[in-house]
Amino acid sequence: MKLFLPLILCIFSTTLHAAPLSNTQIAFVPDIHFHDIYGDFSAEGFNGIELSKEAKPVSIRSMQAQIHSTRLFNENYFALIATLDDIAAKGVKLVALPGDFTDDGQPVHLHGLKTILGDYAKKYGMRFFAIPGNHDPVKPFKSAGGKADFLGSDGQQVGIYSTDHPRCKEDAKDNDALVCSDKIAHAGYQEIVDIMAPFGLQPDNRDLLWETPFGKQALLTDRSYTQCSQNDQSRCKQVPDTSYLVEPVAGLWLLTIDANVYIPKLENGHLIFQGSGNAGYNKVLTEKPYLLKWITQVVQRAKAQGKTLVAFSHFPMGEFYDGQTQSIKSLFGDTAFQLAREPSRDTRKLLAETGLKLHIGGHMHMNDTSVIESEHNTLFNIQAPSIAAYRPAYKLVTLNKQLAKVDTITIDNVAQFDQLFSAYQKEYDYLNKNAPEQL
């Protein structure tokens, strides 16, 4: 089922000697925010919550946590399965993951996601191409992590934190509401690439082309830029950039852009990195200017070689709100409704001047299309929705000669979506008995 009528764009140019693509399809699934509900913490003493005597216990977040969030944590496990089943049923072999494929880049969830994607790759011949978002990684290097709201066996909330987290450094003995495990730490770039390498982040022998802004280097240590402290420009660190260009089938170039920018600040002699959620392309221009030069060169090469070029990244290149940004700012202020994340008009024009025609982004969990005009080019930014929000949906791009047809595919039926409801009933009963004021 389609949420909106398809968008058909005439945006590609090919040289006379190039054979145009015919009905090549790519599914774009950003913002999965994957949480492995079967993640195993039994070795650390946490057995999750039982759904029934026959079912395997699950390690899920509370409903209380979900209703105070912009996304689901638990049910999107089943939404991902339903989405991949739908993509498989359509015979689509190429799947792009434009960031936030996990909720906070924890190893337990990265390994769970890798297993699922690997199963679909093996069974259906799918290939997955991932690029990190601001949730994976939360910071560029491994850091302490955890959540306070896992559901225990009686419906109570249990905190699970990494061993280097302040809560686990304190005396955790005889604390039934605290579990310490490095499976829940916030992975950095290196840990994420180590696990997710088969999904575009490292070259594959099936690729006709694979390269990065730094050349053909595959090692992450060779793919980095210098990031200096906000308050002391003499204190700098090399930060990874996982951008890559890949040709998975003849004639198609996928340009995957790592638009994460983590700006450090010197605190007590240490560089402390901020998250990248509100940075996006505004900060890419100032902190990673080499990316615009690389994008421009890739566009020129694609045109010269007759390649069909599609770009994607986690962050949008366009305006969020159908041309209503100024109205929203005048009513609610410059940073209301996450406007701090929106690329400025000047940023949008500079991105269009690279020559890109089609870019698919995520991050905002919204379905939208914006058209960016510059002096020499028109750039279409396709805002892809999330399967961790309502209604769960993804984008399907069909390339046929000079046309790109963009469909929004909604996932209206998710098998097992109600499987966890008995756990939420236990949570409610526990709160009703022990903390009714929280209901």
C-alpha positions in Angstrom: 0.0 0.0 0.0 1.3 3.5 -0.9 0.8 6.4 1.5 1.1 9.0 -1.4 1.2 8.9 -5.1 4.6 8.1 -6.5 7.0 10.9 -7.3 8.6 10.7 -10.7 11.7 12.7 -11.4 13.6 13.2 -14.6 17.0 13.9 -13.2 19.6 11.7 -14.7 21.8 12.3 -17.7 23.9 9.6 -19.4 26.5 9.7 -22.1 25.7 8.1 -25.4 27.9 5.1 -24.9 26.4 4.2 -21.5 23.6 1.7 -21.2 20.9 3.3 -19.0 19.6 1.4 -16.0 16.3 -0.5 -16.5 13.9 -1.0 -13.6 16.7 -1.1 -10.9 15.2 -0.7 -7.5 16.7 0.4 -4.2 14.8 0.4 -0.9 15.7 3.1 1.6 15.1 2.2 5.3 16.5 4.9 7.6 15.9 5.2 11.4 15.3 1.6 12.3 16.5 2.3 15.8 17.0 -1.4 16.2 16.8 -2.9 19.7 17.4 -6.6 19.9 14.5 -7.7 22.2 16.2 -11.1 22.4 19.6 -9.6 23.5 21.0 -11.9 26.2 22.2 -10.5 29.5 21.7 -13.7 31.4 25.5 -14.0 32.2 25.2 -10.6 33.9 22.2 -11.8 36.0 19.4 -10.2 34.0 16.9 -12.7 32.5 14.4 -10.2 31.0 10.7 -10.6 31.3 8.7 -13.7 30.5 5.8 -13.4 28.0 4.5 -17.0 28.5 5.8 -20.3 29.8 6.5 -21.4 26.2 8.1 -18.2 24.9 11.7 -17.0 25.3 12.1 -14.1 27.8 12.7 -10.7 26.2 15.0 -7.8 27.1 12.8 -4.9 26.3 12.4 -1.2 27.4 9.3 -0.2 29.3 6.2 1.2 27.8 6.7 4.2 30.0 10.0 4.9 28.2 8.3 4.5 24.8 5.4 6.9 25.4 7.9 9.6 26.4 10.1 9.1 23.2 9.8 10.1 19.6 10.1 6.4 18.6 9.4 2.9 19.6 12.2 0.8 21.1 10.6 -2.7 21.1 8.0 -3.1 18.4 10.3 -1.9 15.6 12.0 -5.3 15.9 8.9 -6.8 14.3 8.4 -3.8 12.0 11.9 -4.4 10.6 11.1 -8.1 9.9 7.8 -7.0 8.2 9.7 -4.4 6.2 12.4 -6.8 5.0 9.7 -9.4 4.2 7.9 -6.7 2.1 11.1 -5.8 0.3 11.9 -9.4 -0.4 8.4 -10.1 -1.7 9.0 -7.2 -4.2 12.2 -8.9 -5.4 14.3 -5.8 -4.4 18.0 -6.7 -3.9 19.5 -3.4 -2.9 18.7 -1.9 0.5 20.1 1.3 1.8 20.2 2.1 5.6 20.6 5.9 5.9 21.7 6.0 9.6 20.3 5.3 13.0 20.1 1.6 12.2 20.5 1.1 16.0 19.2 3.2 18.8 22.6 4.0 20.4 25.1 1.8 18.7 25.3 -0.8 21.5 27.1 -4.1 20.6 24.2 -6.2 21.7 21.9 -4.5 19.2 24.6 -4.2 16.5 25.2 -8.0 16.6 21.4 -8.7 16.6 20.9 -6.5 13.6 23.9 -8.0 11.8 22.3 -11.5 12.3 19.0 -10.4 10.8 20.5 -8.6 7.8 22.8 -11.6 7.2 19.9 -13.9 7.2 18.0 -11.9 4.6 21.2 -11.5 2.5 21.7 -15.2 2.4 18.1 -16.2 1.8 17.1 -13.5 -0.7 20.4 -12.3 -2.2 19.9 -8.8 -0.7 22.8 -6.4 -0.3 22.7 -3.8 2.4 24.5 -0.5 2.4 24.7 1.3 5.7 25.9 4.8 6.7 26.0 5.9 10.4 23.6 8.4 11.9 23.8 10.4 15.1 22.7 7.4 17.1 25.3 5.1 15.7 27.7 6.2 17.0 26.5 8.5 19.8 30.1 9.8 20.0 32.9 9.0 17.6 34.7 6.9 20.1 33.5 4.2 22.5 31.9 5.6 25.6 29.9 4.6 28.6 26.2 3.9 28.0 23.1 2.3 29.3 19.4 2.7 30.0 17.4 2.8 33.2 14.2 1.4 31.9 14.5 -2.3 31.0 11.6 -4.4 32.2 12.4 -6.9 34.9 10.6 -10.2 35.6 7.9 -8.6 37.7 7.3 -5.5 35.5 9.8 -3.3 37.5 12.3 -1.1 35.7 15.9 -2.3 35.8 18.9 -0.3 34.7 21.5 -1.9 32.4 24.7 0.1 32.1 28.3 -0.5 30.8 30.9 -1.3 33.4 32.6 2.1 32.9 29.4 4.0 33.5 29.3 6.0 36.8 26.4 4.0 38.1 28.4 0.8 37.7 31.5 2.3 39.2 29.6 3.0 42.4 28.9 0.1 44.7 26.3 -2.0 42.8 26.2 -4.9 45.3 22.8 -6.1 46.3 21.1 -3.7 43.9 18.5 -5.7 42.1 17.6 -2.7 39.9 21.1 -2.4 38.4 22.9 -4.7 35.9 26.4 -4.0 34.5 27.4 -5.2 31.0 29.7 -3.9 28.3 27.2 -5.2 25.7 25.3 -2.0 26.3 28.2 0.5 26.0 28.0 3.1 23.3 30.2 1.8 20.4 32.4 4.2 18.5 33.1 4.2 14.8 35.7 1.5 15.0 33.4 -1.0 16.9 30.5 -0.2 14.5 32.6 -0.7 11.4 34.0 -4.0 12.8 30.5 -5.4 13.2 28.7 -3.8 10.3 31.6 -4.1 7.8 29.7 -6.5 5.4 27.1 -3.8 4.8 29.0 -1.4 2.6 31.3 0.0 5.3 34.1 -2.1 3.9 34.7 -3.2 0.3 33.1 -6.4 -1.0 34.5 -8.4 -3.9 31.1 -8.1 -5.7 31.5 -4.3 -5.9 32.5 -2.9 -9.3 33.8 0.2 -7.5 34.4 1.0 -3.8 36.2 4.1 -2.6 36.1 6.8 0.0 36.9 10.6 0.1 40.4 9.5 1.1 40.9 7.1 -1.8 40.5 3.3 -1.8 41.7 2.9 1.8 39.5 0.5 3.7 41.1 0.8 7.1 39.3 3.3 9.3 42.5 4.7 10.6 43.1 5.9 7.0 39.7 7.5 6.7 39.7 10.5 9.1 39.8 14.2 9.4 41.0 16.7 12.1 38.5 18.0 14.6 39.6 20.7 17.0 38.1 21.8 20.3 35.6 24.7 20.3 37.4 26.4 23.2 41.0 25.5 22.4 41.9 25.2 18.7 45.3 23.8 19.6 43.7 20.6 21.0 42.7 18.4 18.1 41.9 14.8 17.4 41.6 12.6 14.3 37.9 11.6 13.8 36.8 8.8 11.5 34.6 9.5 8.4 32.8 6.4 7.0 31.6 8.0 3.7 32.0 5.7 0.6 31.1 5.4 -3.0 30.0 2.0 -4.3 28.9 0.5 -7.6 27.0 -2.6 -6.6 25.5 -3.2 -10.1 26.8 -1.9 -13.5 25.9 1.7 -14.1 24.7 2.5 -10.5 26.7 4.6 -8.2 25.5 4.9 -4.6 27.1 7.8 -2.8 26.9 7.4 0.9 27.7 10.5 2.9 28.7 10.4 6.6 27.3 13.8 7.6 27.9 13.2 11.4 29.8 16.1 13.0 30.9 15.7 16.6 32.4 18.9 17.9 34.7 18.5 20.9 35.1 20.8 23.9 38.0 20.8 26.2 36.9 20.0 29.8 39.3 19.3 32.6 42.1 18.6 30.1 40.0 16.1 28.1 38.3 16.5 24.7 34.6 15.8 25.3 32.6 15.3 22.1 29.1 16.6 21.6 26.5 14.6 19.8 25.8 15.2 16.2 22.0 15.3 16.3 21.7 19.1 15.8 24.8 19.5 13.6 23.9 18.1 10.2 25.0 19.7 6.9 25.4 23.2 8.5 28.4 21.9 10.4 29.5 19.6 7.5 30.3 22.8 5.6 32.5 24.2 8.4 34.0 21.1 9.8 34.2 18.7 6.9 34.5 20.9 3.8 36.4 18.2 1.9 33.1 16.3 1.6 31.6 18.9 -0.7 34.7 18.8 -2.9 34.5 15.0 -3.0 30.7 15.1 -3.8 31.3 17.5 -6.6 34.1 15.4 -8.1 31.9 12.2 -7.9 29.1 14.0 -9.7 31.4 15.1 -12.5 32.9 11.6 -12.8 29.5 10.0 -12.8 28.3 12.3 -15.6 31.5 11.7 -17.7 31.2 7.9 -17.3 27.5 7.7 -17.8 26.7 6.4 -14.3 23.4 6.9 -12.5 24.2 8.6 -9.2 22.0 8.4 -6.1 23.2 9.9 -2.8 22.0 9.2 0.7 22.9 10.1 4.2 21.3 10.3 7.6 20.7 14.0 7.6 18.4 15.9 5.3 19.8 18.3 2.7 16.5 20.1 2.4 13.9 22.1 4.4 11.7 20.1 6.8 8.3 21.7 6.7 7.1 22.3 3.2 8.3 25.8 3.0 6.8 26.8 6.4 10.1 27.2 8.3 10.0 31.0 8.5 6.4 30.9 9.7 7.3 28.4 12.4 10.3 30.5 13.5 8.2 33.7 13.7 5.6 31.9 15.9 7.8 29.7 18.1 11.4 30.8 17.8 14.5 29.7 15.8 15.0 26.4 17.5 11.5 25.2 18.0 10.4 21.9 16.5 14.0 20.8 16.0 14.7 23.7 13.6 18.3 23.7 14.9 18.8 20.6 12.8 17.5 22.1 9.5 20.1 23.1 6.9 20.1 26.8 6.3 19.2 28.3 2.9 22.8 29.0 2.1 23.8 25.4 3.1 21.1 24.0 0.8 22.2 26.1 -2.1 25.8 25.0 -1.7 24.8 21.4 -1.5 22.8 21.9 -4.8 25.8 23.5 -6.4 27.7 20.2 -6.1 25.5 19.0 -9.0 23.7 16.3 -7.0 20.3 15.5 -8.4 18.8 13.0 -5.9 19.5 12.6 -2.2 17.6 10.5 0.3 17.8 11.4 4.0 16.3 10.3 7.3 16.7 11.7 10.8 13.4 13.5 11.1 11.2 10.4 10.9 9.0 12.3 8.4 7.8 11.8 4.9 8.5 14.8 2.7 10.1 16.0 -0.5 11.9 19.3 -1.0 13.3 20.9 -4.1 16.5 22.9 -3.8 17.3 25.4 -6.6 20.7 26.8 -7.2 22.1 28.8 -10.0 23.3 25.8 -12.0 21.3 22.8 -10.6 18.1 21.4 -9.1 18.5 19.0 -6.2 15.7 16.8 -4.9 15.9 15.9 -1.3 13.6 12.9 -0.5 12.8 12.8 3.2 12.3 9.1 4.1 10.1 8.1 7.0 11.0 5.7 9.8 9.8 2.2 10.7 10.2 3.1 14.4 7.4 5.7 14.2 3.8 5.8 13.1 3.0 4.9 10.3 6.0 2.7 9.6 7.2 3.2 6.1 10.1 3.2 3.7 11.0 4.6 0.3 11.4 2.6 -2.8 13.3 4.2 -5.7 12.9 2.7 -9.2 15.5 3.8 -11.7 14.5 3.4 -15.3 16.5 5.1 -18.1 16.4 8.9 -17.2 13.6 8.6 -14.7 13.5 7.9 -10.9 10.2 6.8 -9.5 9.9 7.3 -5.8 7.2 5.4 -3.8 6.4 5.6 -0.2 5.6 2.1 1.0 3.7 1.8 4.3 3.9 -1.3 6.4 0.2 -1.7 7.5 0.4 -5.2 8.9 3.2 -6.2 11.3 3.0 -9.8 12.5 3.6 -10.2 16.3 3.2 -6.5 16.9 1.1 -7.3 20.0 3.5 -10.0 21.2 4.9 -7.9 24.0 1.6 -6.6 25.4 1.5 -9.1 28.3 4.8 -7.6 29.5 3.3 -4.1 29.5 0.4 -5.4 31.5 2.9 -6.6 34.1 4.5 -3.2 34.0 1.2 -1.5 34.6 0.3 -3.9 37.4 3.6 -3.2 39.1 3.3 0.5 38.9 -0.4 0.4 40.0 0.7 -1.4 43.1 4.0 0.3 43.9 4.0 3.7 42.2 0.5 4.7 41.1 1.5 8.3 40.8 3.6 7.4 37.7 0.6 6.1 35.8 
